[in-house]
Amino acid sequence: MPSLKELKIRIGSVKSTQKITKAKQMVAAAKLRKAQAAAEAARPYSERLEAVVASLATKIAGGSGEGASPLLAGTGKDEVHLLVVANSDRGLAGAFNANIVKAALAKARALELDGKKVQFYLIGRKGRPVINRTYPGKIVAQFDTTGVKEPGFDQAQAIAHELTDMYLNGKFDVAHLFYSRFKSALAQIPTEQQIIPVKIPADADRNAIPATVEYEPSEEAILDDLLPRNVTVQIFKALLENNASEQGASMTAMDNATRNAGDLINKLTIQYNRSRQAAITTELVEIISGAEAL
């Protein structure tokens, strides 16, 4: 049984930890509102841009027409798949990072079973140890976000340019983006999205722009401008969703940690009081026994 001094030190240590987790919970809660608003504001634009790209793509024979952009038509192969995994640089966010990595690894295993080659491009550093341990030597590049306080369009543009250059240089055939879609502070959904080449939904023709619309310049020229922008916007949306999900997961995890610390303090306090009471009782018995012996 630990001594009274050890129990007292442990109670003080847990109380200090509780103060830290409470402070981090409050910080995450303060950041969550802004991050959530940014993520929700980006969704309509990114979804509408995807719909416009899909609609235009159906007008040029599904992207297989003469002169179609490689970002739409593809490389003609389906051998090398690049998994772009967006993580954070900080921990203490529950299973936020682990769930994204788990989804990416599951996709990698499924692709390998189909005879495909997989590579990884990492955004953030939290997922690197697990991925490198499971797929050593498969991480081809990483975008450093350690100095980024909040995700911005500049970071998304830099990532999109690097991915596009790798694609045009024949480094991979298909790119899949993995991130966490924000639903609420209690729920974040690991999400996969194919960003290169653009995946046209099966029902894109039903949502197509009416045939009476005439384009100036041509559909191909418009797509040549929209496709790189679409890749950037989808990555930017993923970064915003990740930021909101991270704050929500962090707030929930720190709230749970604060509650657990409180429960542990109560248990240790009860144990301390019982040990102290037992020590006092033992001392009284010794005093009384000594007096009677005299």
Secondary structure, DSSP 8 states (H G I E B T S, - for coil): ---HHHHHHHHHHHHHHHHHHHHHHHHHHHHHHHHHHHHHHHHHHHHHHHHHHHHHHHTTGGGTSTT--HHHH--S---EEEEEEE--S---STTHHHHHHHHHHHHHHHHHHTT-EEEEEEESSTTHHHHHHHSTT-EEEEE--TT-SS--HHHHHHHHHHHHHHHHTTS-SEEEEEEEEE--SS-EEEEEEEEETT---TTGGGG---TT---SS-HHHHHHHHHHHHHHHHHHHHHHHHHHHHHHHHHHHHHHHHHHHHHHHHHHHHHHHHHHHHHHHHHHHHHHHHHHH-
